[in-house]
Amino acid sequence: MILDRFRIDGQVAIVTGAGRGLGAAIAVAFAEAGADVVIAARTKSQLDEVAERVAAAGRQAHVVPADLSDIDATAALAATAVERFGRLDIVVNNVGGALPCPLLDTTPEALTDAFTFNVTNAHALVRAAVPRMLETAGGGSIVNITSTMGRLPGRAFAAYGTAKAALAHYTKLAALDLNPRIRVNAIAPGAILTSALEIVAGNDAMRTELESKTPLHRIGEPDDIAAAALYLVSPAGKYLTGKILEPDGGLIIPNLDLPIPDL
């Protein structure tokens, strides 16, 4: 049965930034497909809620409250997964981000911080996880969450967009280095209805602009991204590596212009 290829029964996954939004949806989807999960984020109460949803799906979640801007804390998740569940098969580098800021107000330090949080952090976990994957599972799958803003230009996204573009190319480079036993892919979401988009989605005019400029005429849902992640890590996606999936409603141009004045 083709649906059996989307099962990941008995596997163990790490999902960073899993307290809400995309990370939470991905963690729950993996549990529904048969995996146990290590979920990490800053807020324990949010993680506990996700863990309850994982338990309702019949799997186990190990909660790790941590400041994932700390590279060492992120890298330590690989050892935690093996200590708790005895193996590691999947890593999802979901934590990341950077606030919009006009180009000339973006300091070199802000650019460095965005790169560290989005790229260096992901690399630290990859570097720690790959030996554990090989030792305990014989291979594995890594998914990095990038962004539409990593491939489409938009005002005020110099730091965020540059970092996400770097993460996308890092994905391709890592895939070549880790072939054939570790697959590395990425997802570049468009506008997804999470807490990060609440300010925009709560404004009727801005939401209308988002929807009208998106070819599918809707904002995405976290489960749209969770489904893509499950495809990539499951046997259904076993012939993909070094690829960037773009669940973004069909965007070829940005769907929201921030009000940054011309020079």
One Martini backbone bead per residue (centre of mass of N, CA, C, O) as a GRO file, in nm:
protein
  263
    1MET     BB    1   0.096   0.037   0.023
    2ILE     BB    2   0.145   0.369  -0.016
    3LEU     BB    3   0.085   0.468   0.280
    4ASP     BB    4   0.320   0.306   0.416
    5ARG     BB    5   0.550   0.513   0.316
    6PHE     BB    6   0.452   0.726   0.559
    7ARG     BB    7   0.588   0.559   0.766
    8ILE     BB    8   0.772   0.585   1.112
    9ASP     BB    9   0.808   0.336   1.274
   10GLY     BB   10   1.025   0.355   1.557
   11GLN     BB   11   1.120   0.630   1.532
   12VAL     BB   12   1.345   0.918   1.586
   13ALA     BB   13   1.286   1.266   1.670
   14ILE     BB   14   1.391   1.598   1.611
   15VAL     BB   15   1.234   1.913   1.725
   16THR     BB   16   1.261   2.238   1.677
   17GLY     BB   17   1.046   2.463   1.779
   18ALA     BB   18   0.786   2.277   1.928
   19GLY     BB   19   0.566   2.463   2.089
   20ARG     BB   20   0.474   2.573   1.802
   21GLY     BB   21   0.347   2.565   1.509
   22LEU     BB   22   0.541   2.397   1.301
   23GLY     BB   23   0.679   2.218   1.513
   24ALA     BB   24   0.423   2.098   1.637
   25ALA     BB   25   0.302   1.978   1.379
   26ILE     BB   26   0.539   1.791   1.315
   27ALA     BB   27   0.549   1.624   1.574
   28VAL     BB   28   0.258   1.512   1.551
   29ALA     BB   29   0.286   1.381   1.273
   30PHE     BB   30   0.506   1.181   1.351
   31ALA     BB   31   0.339   1.036   1.564
   32GLU     BB   32   0.107   0.948   1.371
   33ALA     BB   33   0.345   0.782   1.200
   34GLY     BB   34   0.529   0.638   1.465
   35ALA     BB   35   0.694   0.846   1.634
   36ASP     BB   36   0.931   0.960   1.838
   37VAL     BB   37   0.997   1.268   2.040
   38VAL     BB   38   1.208   1.550   2.046
   39ILE     BB   39   1.122   1.849   2.221
   40ALA     BB   40   1.214   2.197   2.155
   41ALA     BB   41   1.210   2.490   2.374
   42ARG     BB   42   1.151   2.754   2.588
   43THR     BB   43   0.845   2.657   2.660
   44LYS     BB   44   0.711   2.420   2.860
   45SER     BB   45   0.401   2.448   2.835
   46GLN     BB   46   0.397   2.403   2.530
   47LEU     BB   47   0.536   2.128   2.524
   48ASP     BB   48   0.326   1.979   2.698
   49GLU     BB   49   0.098   2.005   2.494
   50VAL     BB   50   0.238   1.846   2.270
   51ALA     BB   51   0.283   1.586   2.433
   52GLU     BB   52  -0.019   1.521   2.457
   53ARG     BB   53  -0.062   1.481   2.152
   54VAL     BB   54   0.138   1.252   2.122
   55ALA     BB   55   0.002   1.058   2.324
   56ALA     BB   56  -0.271   1.048   2.165
   57ALA     BB   57  -0.102   0.895   1.924
   58GLY     BB   58   0.087   0.670   2.091
   59ARG     BB   59   0.338   0.838   2.179
   60GLN     BB   60   0.657   0.981   2.259
   61ALA     BB   61   0.770   1.263   2.460
   62HIS     BB   62   1.059   1.470   2.493
   63VAL     BB   63   1.119   1.734   2.704
   64VAL     BB   64   1.312   2.047   2.609
   65PRO     BB   65   1.396   2.309   2.781
   66ALA     BB   66   1.538   2.575   2.571
   67ASP     BB   67   1.793   2.781   2.449
   68LEU     BB   68   1.835   2.780   2.093
   69SER     BB   69   2.064   3.007   2.079
   70ASP     BB   70   2.224   2.776   2.200
   71ILE     BB   71   2.436   2.569   2.050
   72ASP     BB   72   2.488   2.355   2.271
   73ALA     BB   73   2.191   2.290   2.331
   74THR     BB   74   2.124   2.189   2.050
   75ALA     BB   75   2.342   1.964   2.018
   76ALA     BB   76   2.245   1.795   2.278
   77LEU     BB   77   1.991   1.652   2.151
   78ALA     BB   78   2.125   1.399   2.037
   79ALA     BB   79   2.197   1.261   2.305
   80THR     BB   80   1.913   1.267   2.426
   81ALA     BB   81   1.775   1.076   2.226
   82VAL     BB   82   1.951   0.827   2.287
   83GLU     BB   83   1.907   0.813   2.593
   84ARG     BB   84   1.586   0.792   2.574
   85PHE     BB   85   1.550   0.590   2.285
   86GLY     BB   86   1.831   0.459   2.139
   87ARG     BB   87   1.787   0.669   1.893
   88LEU     BB   88   1.842   0.823   1.551
   89ASP     BB   89   1.668   0.952   1.242
   90ILE     BB   90   1.561   1.259   1.297
   91VAL     BB   91   1.588   1.605   1.176
   92VAL     BB   92   1.448   1.932   1.274
   93ASN     BB   93   1.525   2.259   1.162
   94ASN     BB   94   1.314   2.515   1.290
   95VAL     BB   95   1.466   2.706   1.431
   96GLY     BB   96   1.427   3.069   1.399
   97GLY     BB   97   1.502   3.399   1.280
   98ALA     BB   98   1.400   3.751   1.205
   99LEU     BB   99   1.353   4.074   1.211
  100PRO     BB  100   1.243   4.323   1.056
  101CYS     BB  101   1.467   4.553   0.863
  102PRO     BB  102   1.609   4.797   0.743
  103LEU     BB  103   1.899   4.803   0.587
  104LEU     BB  104   2.038   5.064   0.729
  105ASP     BB  105   1.950   4.930   1.024
  106THR     BB  106   2.133   4.688   0.967
  107THR     BB  107   2.357   4.540   1.137
  108PRO     BB  108   2.623   4.338   1.143
  109GLU     BB  109   2.525   4.194   1.401
  110ALA     BB  110   2.245   4.111   1.293
  111LEU     BB  111   2.352   3.934   1.066
  112THR     BB  112   2.512   3.741   1.243
  113ASP     BB  113   2.274   3.647   1.421
  114ALA     BB  114   2.104   3.526   1.193
  115PHE     BB  115   2.310   3.317   1.102
  116THR     BB  116   2.344   3.170   1.369
  117PHE     BB  117   2.042   3.090   1.422
  118ASN     BB  118   1.990   2.951   1.124
  119VAL     BB  119   2.279   2.797   1.061
  120THR     BB  120   2.478   2.726   1.288
  121ASN     BB  121   2.271   2.576   1.458
  122ALA     BB  122   2.207   2.356   1.252
  123HIS     BB  123   2.496   2.249   1.224
  124ALA     BB  124   2.537   2.158   1.515
  125LEU     BB  125   2.319   1.934   1.502
  126VAL     BB  126   2.420   1.778   1.263
  127ARG     BB  127   2.704   1.712   1.377
  128ALA     BB  128   2.583   1.554   1.626
  129ALA     BB  129   2.376   1.352   1.477
  130VAL     BB  130   2.509   1.176   1.259
  131PRO     BB  131   2.667   0.968   1.435
  132ARG     BB  132   2.408   0.866   1.576
  133MET     BB  133   2.261   0.764   1.328
  134LEU     BB  134   2.475   0.560   1.233
  135GLU     BB  135   2.493   0.393   1.501
  136THR     BB  136   2.158   0.342   1.547
  137ALA     BB  137   2.033   0.342   1.218
  138GLY     BB  138   2.237   0.378   0.950
  139GLY     BB  139   2.073   0.654   0.926
  140GLY     BB  140   1.888   0.939   0.765
  141SER     BB  141   1.701   1.255   0.829
  142ILE     BB  142   1.704   1.599   0.712
  143VAL     BB  143   1.532   1.912   0.807
  144ASN     BB  144   1.508   2.237   0.678
  145ILE     BB  145   1.383   2.559   0.767
  146THR     BB  146   1.304   2.799   0.565
  147SER     BB  147   1.216   3.042   0.300
  148THR     BB  148   1.081   3.247   0.073
  149MET     BB  149   1.288   3.483   0.159
  150GLY     BB  150   1.537   3.310   0.033
  151ARG     BB  151   1.423   3.375  -0.291
  152LEU     BB  152   1.269   3.640  -0.228
  153PRO     BB  153   1.228   3.966  -0.245
  154GLY     BB  154   1.233   4.201   0.046
  155ARG     BB  155   1.167   4.441   0.242
  156ALA     BB  156   1.347   4.407   0.552
  157PHE     BB  157   1.511   4.105   0.476
  158ALA     BB  158   1.823   4.083   0.492
  159ALA     BB  159   1.876   3.891   0.729
  160TYR     BB  160   1.667   3.667   0.692
  161GLY     BB  161   1.702   3.604   0.387
  162THR     BB  162   2.004   3.542   0.393
  163ALA     BB  163   1.993   3.309   0.598
  164LYS     BB  164   1.789   3.128   0.438
  165ALA     BB  165   1.960   3.102   0.185
  166ALA     BB  166   2.197   2.966   0.326
  167LEU     BB  167   2.036   2.718   0.427
  168ALA     BB  168   1.963   2.610   0.149
  169HIS     BB  169   2.257   2.565   0.052
  170TYR     BB  170   2.348   2.391   0.285
  171THR     BB  171   2.167   2.155   0.217
  172LYS     BB  172   2.315   2.076  -0.047
  173LEU     BB  173   2.597   2.039   0.072
  174ALA     BB  174   2.524   1.827   0.288
  175ALA     BB  175   2.412   1.610   0.102
  176LEU     BB  176   2.679   1.544  -0.040
  177ASP     BB  177   2.846   1.470   0.216
  178LEU     BB  178   2.609   1.245   0.327
  179ASN     BB  179   2.623   1.059   0.121
  180PRO     BB  180   2.380   0.797   0.127
  181ARG     BB  181   2.276   0.783   0.447
  182ILE     BB  182   2.205   1.096   0.442
  183ARG     BB  183   1.932   1.298   0.422
  184VAL     BB  184   1.895   1.640   0.275
  185ASN     BB  185   1.642   1.881   0.337
  186ALA     BB  186   1.390   2.134   0.248
  187ILE     BB  187   1.171   2.402   0.363
  188ALA     BB  188   0.977   2.675   0.193
  189PRO     BB  189   0.771   2.869   0.327
  190GLY     BB  190   0.518   3.060   0.336
  191ALA     BB  191   0.233   3.182   0.441
  192ILE     BB  192   0.167   3.102   0.782
  193LEU     BB  193  -0.071   3.025   1.035
  194THR     BB  194   0.084   3.180   1.289
  195SER     BB  195   0.196   3.374   1.541
  196ALA     BB  196   0.390   3.532   1.341
  197LEU     BB  197   0.110   3.622   1.163
  198GLU     BB  198  -0.107   3.772   1.336
  199ILE     BB  199  -0.077   4.072   1.265
  200VAL     BB  200  -0.152   4.031   0.970
  201ALA     BB  201  -0.411   3.843   0.986
  202GLY     BB  202  -0.566   4.065   1.179
  203ASN     BB  203  -0.553   4.234   0.912
  204ASP     BB  204  -0.764   4.276   0.661
  205ALA     BB  205  -0.586   4.415   0.448
  206MET     BB  206  -0.333   4.229   0.472
  207ARG     BB  207  -0.476   3.961   0.424
  208THR     BB  208  -0.587   4.025   0.145
  209GLU     BB  209  -0.314   4.064   0.014
  210LEU     BB  210  -0.199   3.786   0.065
  211GLU     BB  211  -0.425   3.625  -0.083
  212SER     BB  212  -0.426   3.774  -0.365
  213LYS     BB  213  -0.097   3.714  -0.411
  214THR     BB  214  -0.186   3.419  -0.394
  215PRO     BB  215  -0.264   3.181  -0.613
  216LEU     BB  216  -0.447   3.011  -0.390
  217HIS     BB  217  -0.595   3.223  -0.196
  218ARG     BB  218  -0.417   3.150   0.070
  219ILE     BB  219  -0.326   3.061   0.377
  220GLY     BB  220  -0.133   2.868   0.541
  221GLU     BB  221  -0.083   2.564   0.719
  222PRO     BB  222   0.092   2.373   0.932
  223ASP     BB  223   0.007   2.098   0.792
  224ASP     BB  224   0.143   2.158   0.521
  225ILE     BB  225   0.431   2.125   0.643
  226ALA     BB  226   0.407   1.852   0.785
  227ALA     BB  227   0.357   1.689   0.526
  228ALA     BB  228   0.628   1.755   0.395
  229ALA     BB  229   0.806   1.638   0.618
  230LEU     BB  230   0.704   1.349   0.608
  231TYR     BB  231   0.784   1.291   0.321
  232LEU     BB  232   1.095   1.339   0.352
  233VAL     BB  233   1.142   1.118   0.602
  234SER     BB  234   1.013   0.906   0.448
  235PRO     BB  235   0.994   0.655   0.216
  236ALA     BB  236   0.851   0.840   0.008
  237GLY     BB  237   1.140   1.032   0.009
  238LYS     BB  238   1.404   0.842  -0.064
  239TYR     BB  239   1.478   1.011  -0.356
  240LEU     BB  240   1.556   1.261  -0.170
  241THR     BB  241   1.820   1.513  -0.207
  242GLY     BB  242   1.897   1.847  -0.196
  243LYS     BB  243   1.606   1.972  -0.148
  244ILE     BB  244   1.339   2.224  -0.212
  245LEU     BB  245   1.047   2.280  -0.073
  246GLU     BB  246   0.741   2.488  -0.188
  247PRO     BB  247   0.496   2.566   0.038
  248ASP     BB  248   0.336   2.878  -0.106
  249GLY     BB  249   0.088   2.892  -0.319
  250GLY     BB  250   0.275   2.988  -0.585
  251LEU     BB  251   0.508   3.175  -0.553
  252ILE     BB  252   0.693   3.450  -0.751
  253ILE     BB  253   0.611   3.674  -0.551
  254PRO     BB  254   0.559   3.875  -0.321
  255ASN     BB  255   0.266   3.910  -0.079
  256LEU     BB  256   0.426   4.147   0.092
  257ASP     BB  257   0.454   4.496   0.154
  258LEU     BB  258   0.649   4.682   0.324
  259PRO     BB  259   0.652   5.021   0.457
  260ILE     BB  260   0.914   5.114   0.275
  261PRO     BB  261   1.075   5.372   0.177
  262ASP     BB  262   1.213   5.544  -0.044
  263LEU     BB  263   1.511   5.719  -0.109
   0.00000   0.00000   0.00000
